[in-house]
Amino acid sequence: MTRTIGLIRATALVVGIIIGASIFVQPSEITRLVPDVPGMLAAWLVCGVLTLFGALICARFAAAFPRTGGVYVYLSEAWSPAIGFLWGWAMFWSMHSGIVAAIAVVAGRYAAVFVNVDERVTAVGAIAAFSIINYLGVRQGSAVQTFFTIVKVAGIIVLLILCVSAPALGRAALPRAAAPTHFRDFTFALVAGLFAYGGWHMVTYAAGETREAETTIPRALMIGVFVVTACYLALNAAYVHVLPIEKVIASKRIAADVATAVVGPRAAAAVSALVIISALGALGGVILAGPRVYYAMAQDGLLFRWLGDVHPRFQTPHRAIVLQAVWSCALVVTGTYRQLFTRVVYTEWIFFALMTAGLFRLRLRTWGHPLVPLVFIAATVIIVANQFAAAPVESLIGLLIVAAGLPVYWFWSAHARH
């Protein structure tokens, strides 16, 4: 595969994947858990810092192992191919394909404002369209991703300008004394916020198609996370600037409600368009990233060899792209992505903890070592513990789904030896 992704497109990939639809709905959940403005903004800032720590850790691994596959490669190198395989196993069946399906459904749901089409039909069409674009070449896929990222950031800036120019209705309506926030509620707010920051690691999947990946990926991660954190803090400050905090908590479509308060009912369609663009931008990046992991696994003999084929003309892992598209569309049509995604997505953080601990095992040092990796590991422990406390049965089922990949790994590794 050819190296066609430069710094601008790699940064656009980071920003485009992270900023999806969550920032337009998730703030209400976080504000409900932390019902005061300083505490709410602190939660978003802490999430940004933790994401930056994770990006620093990924950047160090990317510099040491600038190969296609990202986290799969890092886990395999730090611990064993079995751990790397379980990451790819969970990615395909639930974590990554579930994200593709969920983002596509969000786009389809908002598209219903403009066209009278079932959201699942629109979602399948979006997955197919972006899969075809990425099938035709990483240059085309990253170019489309960059375009959508620029448009969505521009839309956010316009929304911020409108909010800043509006009267400070929210600030005027704030209660004089907010109830104290408990640490447990703050940690739940962090979990909700980190979901909105998700996907920062996916740029590493395409390291094999990135020019000077050892330096480009770390720079893209740093710039991208800073841009996203600035956007998230600014948007949440704007929300409580325009609306009273009680309305922010009660809102199910906070961005639309804020725009309606500033511009009027006509703003609903404009915000719906912004959410669609944002969701499609994230969808394009996620579809681009995932097949690179399956390609790397096939190259290592842990999946069917034909999944590791590169198209002779387009230089893309075309069969892995098609397989991802088929399974993601199946999850959309059946609606099963909801169960799979909610059961398994938290296990992503178990793998992040293992990846971070791998720094010490491989004697790799990142910026702020050892404080940064230790803080990040502690954060992952809190996230996983909170998930188990909130939904122990679902969490156990999620772990069993991931663990089911071990017999498959033993089969493939034995097959590869022979």
FIRO-297343 format. One record per residue (C-alpha): x, y, z. Coordinates in steps of 0.02 Angstrom, whole numbers, padded with zeros to 5 digits, always signed. Example, Ala and Ser with C-alpha at 12.3 -4.5 7.8 and 13.67 -1.06 7.14 Angstrom:
2
+00615-00225+00390/+00684-00053+00357/
This chain:
418
+00000+00000+00000/+00062+00174-00043/+00094+00310+00086/-00021+00453+00035/-00082+00523+00203/+00010+00680+00259/-00002+00784+00416/-00156+00884+00364/-00256+00731+00317/-00198+00632+00468/-00251+00777+00582/-00418+00788+00491/-00438+00602+00521/-00412+00626+00709/-00530+00774+00721/-00658+00702+00602/-00672+00535+00692/-00683+00610+00867/-00809+00747+00828/-00961+00645+00779/-01139+00668+00840/-01105+00647+01027/-01058+00828+01059/-01231+00880+00998/-01322+00769+01124/-01202+00708+01259/-01181+00876+01353/-01354+00857+01431/-01304+00692+01511/-01142+00764+01581/-01228+00922+01645/-01360+00814+01730/-01223+00722+01825/-01125+00882+01863/-01260+01018+01874/-01148+01171+01891/-01053+01262+01755/-00876+01255+01828/-00894+01070+01870/-00968+01028+01700/-00828+01118+01607/-00701+01036+01722/-00770+00865+01672/-00748+00905+01487/-00573+00973+01519/-00521+00818+01618/-00587+00709+01476/-00482+00811+01354/-00327+00790+01463/-00355+00602+01477/-00378+00592+01290/-00217+00689+01267/-00129+00565+01383/-00196+00421+01280/-00139+00508+01121/+00036+00532+01194/+00044+00347+01233/-00017+00299+01059/+00105+00423+00983/+00250+00338+01071/+00197+00168+01007/+00171+00240+00832/+00349+00306+00833/+00416+00136+00889/+00305+00030+00774/+00250+00134+00623/+00154-00011+00544/-00022-00035+00482/-00135-00100+00621/-00109+00025+00763/-00169-00040+00931/-00172-00219+00866/+00015-00205+00828/+00054-00121+00995/-00036-00254+01098/+00045-00393+00999/+00219-00320+01022/+00196-00274+01205/+00110-00434+01264/+00070-00570+01139/-00016-00597+00971/-00162-00672+01069/-00200-00504+01152/-00185-00415+00985/-00302-00542+00906/-00434-00516+01041/-00428-00329+01005/-00461-00361+00820/-00593-00491+00862/-00689-00369+00972/-00665-00232+00843/-00744-00329+00701/-00890-00411+00790/-00941-00264+00900/-00828-00118+00945/-00783-00049+00774/-00922-00118+00666/-01046-00065+00801/-00978+00112+00794/-00996+00113+00604/-01177+00055+00620/-01219+00176+00762/-01148+00329+00673/-01236+00283+00511/-01403+00265+00602/-01380+00437+00683/-01349+00511+00511/-01503+00422+00444/-01609+00482+00588/-01566+00664+00557/-01579+00644+00369/-01763+00603+00397/-01787+00790+00427/-01754+00818+00241/-01805+00654+00156/-01946+00535+00200/-01839+00377+00200/-01820+00244+00335/-01666+00280+00440/-01598+00105+00414/-01605+00123+00225/-01511+00288+00235/-01385+00213+00356/-01348+00065+00242/-01331+00184+00095/-01207+00292+00191/-01102+00141+00241/-01101+00079+00061/-01056+00250-00010/-00909+00281+00107/-00849+00102+00087/-00845+00125-00102/-00748+00288-00083/-00619+00203+00028/-00616+00052-00088/-00561+00166-00230/-00408+00229-00136/-00345+00298+00029/-00311+00463-00059/-00494+00479-00104/-00553+00420+00067/-00440+00539+00163/-00484+00684+00046/-00670+00661+00078/-00633+00644+00264/-00535+00807+00262/-00677+00897+00171/-00808+00842+00297/-00693+00888+00443/-00667+01064+00376/-00854+01087+00348/-00902+01024+00521/-00772+01131+00611/-00830+01282+00510/-01010+01243+00560/-00961+01232+00743/-00872+01400+00730/-01030+01479+00654/-01135+01406+00795/-01013+01475+00923/-01019+01649+00845/-01209+01647+00851/-01206+01593+01033/-01079+01725+01086/-01181+01861+01001/-01339+01807+01093/-01391+01876+01263/-01321+01779+01411/-01488+01702+01456/-01412+01546+01531/-01291+01636+01644/-01427+01751+01708/-01537+01604+01754/-01406+01503+01847/-01451+01454+02025/-01353+01547+02158/-01289+01389+02240/-01277+01223+02152/-01284+01061+02249/-01113+00984+02280/-01060+00853+02153/-01012+00682+02221/-00853+00600+02159/-00952+00451+02092/-01062+00566+01987/-00907+00656+01922/-00829+00491+01869/-00990+00441+01779/-00982+00610+01692/-00804+00571+01638/-00861+00406+01564/-00997+00496+01465/-00874+00630+01409/-00740+00506+01356/-00870+00424+01244/-00882+00590+01151/-00691+00594+01137/-00684+00415+01071/-00589+00363+00916/-00428+00461+00945/-00323+00304+00920/-00392+00257+00749/-00268+00362+00649/-00135+00236+00700/-00224+00099+00602/-00169+00179+00438/+00013+00204+00488/+00070+00099+00341/-00011+00225+00222/+00051+00380+00313/+00204+00476+00254/+00341+00481+00387/+00222+00396+00508/+00349+00405+00651/+00327+00594+00659/+00164+00627+00565/+00051+00521+00676/+00114+00594+00843/+00094+00771+00775/-00079+00734+00706/-00134+00660+00872/-00073+00810+00972/-00147+00941+00855/-00309+00845+00833/-00341+00819+01019/-00305+01003+01057/-00428+01058+00920/-00564+00940+00982/-00542+00991+01165/-00552+01175+01118/-00711+01144+01016/-00793+01043+01155/-00754+01169+01292/-00813+01314+01184/-00974+01226+01133/-01022+01179+01311/-00984+01355+01373/-01094+01420+01232/-01236+01302+01277/-01247+01366+01456/-01221+01544+01395/-01381+01535+01292/-01492+01417+01393/-01525+01401+01580/-01436+01251+01650/-01602+01166+01690/-01647+01170+01505/-01475+01106+01457/-01503+00957+01572/-01677+00922+01504/-01632+00943+01320/-01621+00789+01207/-01552+00890+01060/-01452+01025+01145/-01372+01100+00989/-01541+01115+00902/-01621+01193+01056/-01479+01319+01073/-01487+01366+00889/-01676+01385+00899/-01659+01499+01051/-01535+01608+00956/-01602+01610+00778/-01777+01538+00789/-01866+01380+00729/-01782+01391+00559/-01618+01343+00642/-01675+01164+00673/-01646+01114+00493/-01474+01196+00491/-01421+01104+00650/-01488+00941+00580/-01379+00969+00426/-01228+01003+00539/-01259+00842+00636/-01273+00744+00473/-01110+00819+00409/-01024+00785+00574/-01088+00606+00580/-01038+00572+00400/-00865+00644+00432/-00842+00525+00578/-00915+00381+00477/-00791+00407+00335/-00643+00405+00454/-00702+00251+00549/-00734+00156+00387/-00560+00203+00324/-00472+00148+00484/-00548-00021+00529/-00501-00128+00378/-00317-00088+00405/-00322-00191+00566/-00403-00340+00481/-00276-00324+00341/-00132-00328+00468/-00208-00479+00556/-00223-00572+00391/-00043-00529+00349/+00007-00608+00514/-00089-00767+00473/-00226-00738+00603/-00367-00716+00477/-00405-00780+00304/-00260-00739+00188/-00376-00663+00060/-00421-00526+00185/-00240-00468+00173/-00249-00439-00014/-00214-00266-00082/-00307-00208-00237/-00182-00203-00381/-00248-00037-00447/-00319+00056-00297/-00190-00005-00170/-00320-00030-00033/-00365-00181+00076/-00520-00198-00031/-00584-00364+00035/-00570-00308+00216/-00666-00150+00170/-00806-00252+00089/-00816-00373+00236/-00828-00230+00361/-00965-00147+00257/-01067-00308+00246/-01061-00343+00433/-01095-00162+00482/-01247-00158+00366/-01308-00320+00443/-01296-00241+00616/-01396-00091+00554/-01534-00196+00474/-01554-00313+00623/-01531-00177+00754/-01415-00291+00852/-01274-00162+00854/-01354-00082+01007/-01335-00237+01114/-01163-00284+01049/-01097-00107+01059/-01157-00068+01235/-01097-00235+01301/-00922-00230+01228/-00872-00048+01201/-00809-00027+01380/-00687-00172+01354/-00595-00055+01237/-00527+00029+01393/-00463-00136+01462/-00358-00150+01305/-00302+00031+01324/-00241-00010+01500/-00145-00160+01434/-00071-00055+01294/-00015+00078+01418/+00060-00051+01536/+00154-00115+01383/+00256+00045+01386/+00339-00015+01546/+00360-00192+01479/+00447-00129+01321/+00540+00008+01417/+00468+00145+01306/+00459+00319+01380/+00328+00447+01334/+00312+00630+01381/+00276+00645+01568/+00337+00469+01602/+00291+00381+01716/+00153+00498+01780/+00056+00509+01617/+00040+00321+01587/+00002+00288+01772/-00137+00418+01774/-00208+00347+01613/-00208+00170+01684/-00296+00233+01841/-00428+00316+01731/-00459+00154+01636/-00480+00060+01800/-00612+00187+01857/-00705+00174+01691/-00710-00016+01693/-00757-00022+01879/-00899+00102+01849/-00965-00003+01705/-00964-00161+01810/-01050-00071+01954/-01184+00001+01841/-01218-00156+01736/-01130-00311+01803/-01225-00438+01697/-01202-00342+01534/-01019-00313+01575/-00990-00498+01605/-01076-00542+01441/-00961-00416+01354/-00807-00498+01427/-00869-00670+01373/-00895-00607+01195/-00715-00548+01191/-00649-00706+01275/-00740-00811+01143/-00604-00756+01024/-00470-00858+01115/-00519-01028+01040/-00523-00945+00870/-00349-00875+00898/-00282-01046+00948/-00356-01119+00789/-00283-00985+00676/-00112-00986+00759/-00104-01176+00740/-00159-01158+00558/-00025-01026+00528/+00111-01140+00600/+00062-01277+00478/
